[in-house]
């Protein structure tokens, strides 16, 4: 049975052991960071496991499933049957499932969204212009593959720039200056929008999936299991798909039957970056 409360004021080895999986995933997805004297950053162990313990004790975890249903083992492809077939510790994995579900909720719902940095936006401008440049000669200057337009609007006044030379020279000037700008300071700070931003359900499923895929990467002994144990499937993607349905990230019962939708999610959101700040885990 799950423990009633974690001890937060002193070290308890048994409790730390239960949070082994949580700590590994937290260090990967939400490490702490320390700024060095030279302005560079260094990664430190995550504080998220401690925050998780506090939220667990207070009964504030954003989860919509329970331990009894988690432990049900009434058919050959139940979650517990697959956990046993893969050799995963069911108690440690219970806390991992709680943590990932709570973390995804905090990262995806009612969050602060941050936009690109000034450097990032200018870099995208430079890259777009350079990709569209067709040629340059001393008579007419730059020519573009496709027409480009820059537009600036302030209180009803609008400035439109469509001269290829103007646009390409602006990009060239920006590129020259960009190389000399410090990596630190306002130029590299993102702009936040504290307005209760929510990501889509699909993005939440993608993040949930990525965290569990890393679990199998961190513990290759579980990933090395192939085929079936008797009639119990050992597919990690099918397992993750079932967990998506179990944790109520989706009501689509197909997730509980096959991994087709998970494969589509992984492909669709490949290399996605979730530009939000969790109000729960920071």
C-alpha positions, 0 to 999 in steps of 0.5 A: 500500500502507498505510504500516508506521508513522506518525511520532509524534515529528515532523510529516510532511506526507504522513502528515497528508495521509493522515489528512485524512478521519480528522481531520475526523471526529475533530474532529466526534465526539471534539473535545478540550475546554478549561475556561475561567476562567469555567467554560465550555468551548471545543472544541479539535482532537481528539487522536484522530488521534494516538491512532489513529496510536499504536494503528495502529503497535502493531497494536492496532486493533479491526478485522476486515478487511484492505487486500487485500479493501478494494482488491478491484475484481472487480465493478461494485458493489464498494467500490472501484468505488463509491469511484472512482465517487464520487471519494473518495481510496481511501488516505485513506478506508482510514485513515478506515475503520480509524479509524471501526471502531476508534472505534465498537468503543471507544465501544460495547464494554467501555465506561464507561456514564454515567447522567444528571446530577442536574439531568437527572433532576430536569428529567425529573421536572418535565417528566413531572409538568407534562405530566400536570397537568390543572387547578388550583383553590383548593379541591382544588389540583392534579388529574392526567390519570392517577394518578401515584405516587412510590416510595422504598425503603430496606432494606425500608422503602417510602414511596409518595406518590400525592397529586397536590398533593404531587407537583405541589408537589414538581415546582414547588419543584424547578423554582424551585430548579433555575433558581438552580443553577449550571451547574457542580459536582456537580449537573451531573456524570454518574454513571459505571458502570465495569462493562464496558458493551456497546451493541447491534449495532444501536447500533454500526451506527447510530454507524458510519453517523452518522460516515460520513454526516457524512463526506459532509456534510463533503465535499459534492462526494462526496455530489453524485454521483447515479445510476450511473457506468456500472453502478456505484451512487453511493448513499451509503446503499448504500455505507455499508450495504456498508461495514457488512457489509465491516467485519463489524459484521453478518453479514446479507448483505442489507446488502451488497445493498441499503440497506433495513436502514440506512434502518431503523437511521437511523429507529429510532435517530434522535437517539440519544445513546450515553452511554458513555466509550471506554476507548480514545479517552476 
